[in-house]
């Protein structure tokens, strides 16, 4: 009589983690403008994405000097959520002419 060996079945949580690792990735890109200060960008990165002040400064510097910066590269659902957080963050109270949030978009990352 043949003996049946037990088969390891991954937990649902494990397979979800694997799927998460192999999901297509998207860049969240922040665009430069003249209506937001370095302080605003740094504060936004710290408050919304738990970055350090130094990481927020790097994003602000890149936005200012290059015109845009990749804030993060994550799966699509997380990218959509991050973009929504940025566009609802509001105007920069340090700039009298600031009437709204900074521009941003998501873009599929190259594999």
Phi, psi and omega in degrees: 000129182291145178266134178264125178273145177294143179252130178282125178248122182295145174298154178303322181297319179297314182293326177295318178299318179295316178299319180299320180292330184259002179292147176304144183255150181228139175276140168258116188248128179257136183254146179286152171203177181259014185247009182220139182271166173304317182301320178299311182298314179299311179301315181299317180295321180291311184291313186279325190236013177054034175281163173281165176300320180297317178295320177297320178297318179300318177296312181300316180297314180296317177301314183293319186269332182254337180102348177196163178210144173278117181282319180196163175231115189215171174300160188307311182300319179292324178296317178299318179296316179296317178300317180298320178298317181294313185287346176256005182292332175100181183287162177272113181293347179278346183243113181303328182273000182282120183247358181190190183284171177284156177280144177205165178208168172245149182215135179299130179284145176290141181288000000 
